[in-house]
Amino acid sequence: MQEPRVIMDDSAIRRALTRIAHEMVEKNKGIEGCVLVGIRTRGIYLAKRVAERILEIEGVPVAVGELDITRYRDDRPEGPSAIGGDAEDRACKLPFSTKDKRIILFDDVLYTGRTIRAALDALMDSGRPQSIQLAVLVDRGHRELPIRPDYVGKNVPTSRHEQIRVSLREIDGGDNVQILHPSEAES
């Protein structure tokens, strides 16, 4: 049995998020009109961390919202009881209007693109943004949809049999990214 391999430790994650924050400020010529939206669960914490770095860089706070894409997923079971209640009750609710905003969407791992497609559907149901950009901590390839991130913490070539596990201190007690091989992924 092969041990999981740590590909990013806490300092690598911190550096990647700082770089992403600088890239966002540069690409958007500041942060005015931008809002950050994290996909539940780990994307939220990544968005909040980048917002903190942008505040340090620009001295301007940037709004952060959470996105629950449960009802937009194409792999969810059918029927209201299958997801723990009426799908309408779990709709996307952001603390700001998306109309005419530049939204920067955050997720921890980009793989097939299906999660991002669901997030795009949820955002479009919330209003018409000026633009949507995508930031991910890890891009592992194997896309099934034509989705490409604007900001990437680390590109990690993987096989389809491997998995990426992102651990964040807010949820898991520590920060790291690991590659799990098929034998570890099953346990």
N, C-alpha and C positions, 0 to 999 in steps of 0.2 A: 504494500500500500504506500503510495507516494504522499508525502506531506504537502499540505497547501503551501503555496509559495507567496510570500508577501511581495507585492510589486510596487506598493506605495505605503510608506509609513506616515506617521503624523506630520513630520516636517515636509515630506514630499507633497502631501495633500495641502498643507498651508501654503507652500510656494506656488502650487498649481492654481489655487484659488486667488492668490495675490496677482499672479500673472493674468488670469482671466479678468479680474477687476480692472487692471490697467488696460487690457485690450478693449474692454467694453467702453471705457471712458474715451479711448483714442478713436475707436470706430464710430462712436456716436457724437464725437466732438463735444464731450461733456456728458452730463447725465440728465439734462433737462428733457422732460417729456417721456422719460423711461420709467418703467416699473418692472420689478422682478417678480416672477411667479414660479413657485416651486411645486413640482408634482409630488403629491403625498406618497411616500413618507420622507425619504431621505433628501429628495430635491428641495423640500422646504428648508431644511437646515443648511444646505449648501447655499441657497439663495440668501438666507439671513447672514451667513458668514461673508459672502461677497458684498452685501449691502454695508456691512461694518467696514470692510476694506475701502469701499468707495467713499464712505464718509470720511475716513482717514485721508484719502487721496485728494478728494475734491472739497471736503468740508461741507458737503451738502447731503442731507439724508435722502434716501431713495425708498419708495414704498415697496413693501414685500407682501405678496398674497400667496394663499395656498390653493391648490387645485386638486380636487378629488375627481378622478376620471372614471370611477367605478361604473357609472351608467353608460359610459361611452365606449367601454372595452368591447372588442369583437369576440372575446373568448369567455365572456361571463355566461353563467347558466341563465336560462330564460325564466321569466316569472318574477313577481315581486318578492316572494318568500325566499328565493334563491340568493338574494343579496342582503337579506335582513331588513326588508321594508320596501316601501314604494320607491321606485327609482327616482321619481320626481323630488322626493325628500332629500336625496343625496346629490342633487344638482350642484353645479359649480357656483360657489358664492365667494366673490372677491370683495375686499373692503374698499375698492375704488372702481371707477368706471374704466373700461378698456377702450372706450371710444377715443379715437385719434391718438392713442398712446403707442409708444414703441415698447412692446412687451419683450422681455428677455425671459424665456422659459428655461427652467432648470430641471435636470434629472441626474440621477447618479450614474447609470449605465445606459448607453445606447447600444442596442443589439439589432433586433429585426426592424424597428421603427414603428411597431404597432402601438406602443404606449404613447409615443409622440403624436401619432395620427389621432388617437383618442383625445389627447390634450388639445390639439388644434381644433377638433370639433367642439370641445367644451368651451374653448376661448371664443370661437366664432359665435356660439350661442349667447355669449355674454355681451356682445357688442362688436363693432367693427374697429379693430385697432389699425393704427397707421402701418405698423409692421410687426412681425414676430421673428425674433432671433432665438437660436437654440444654444444652450450651454450644457455640457455634460462633463462630469468628472472623468469618466472612462468611456472611450469608444472602442468597442471590441469587434466591429465589423459584422459581416453576415446579414446585411440589410435585405429585407423583403420588400421594402417600399422606398421610393426615391426621396429619402430624407437625409440631410447632411447638416452636422452641427456647425455653428459659427465660431464656437469657443470650445476647446477640448483641453482637459487637464492632462490626459495621457491616452495615446493610441496604444492598444494592447491587442496584437494579433492572437486569436484563440482558435481552437477547433470548436466545432459545434457541440462536442461532447464535454467540453470544459465549461465551468461557470465562473462568474466573477462575483465575489462577495465584498460589498462595501460596508465597513463598520464605521459608525460615527459616534463620538462621545455622548451626544445628546440622547441616543437610543441604546447604543451597545456598550457604552463605558469607555471606549477608546477609538482612535482613528487608525484605520489601515484599509488597504485593498488587497485581496488575495485572489489567486487563481486556484480553483478547486478542480481536481481531476475527477474523472467519472466515479472512482471508488469513494472519494470524499463527498461528492455532490449527492450521492444516494443516502448518506447517513444523516 
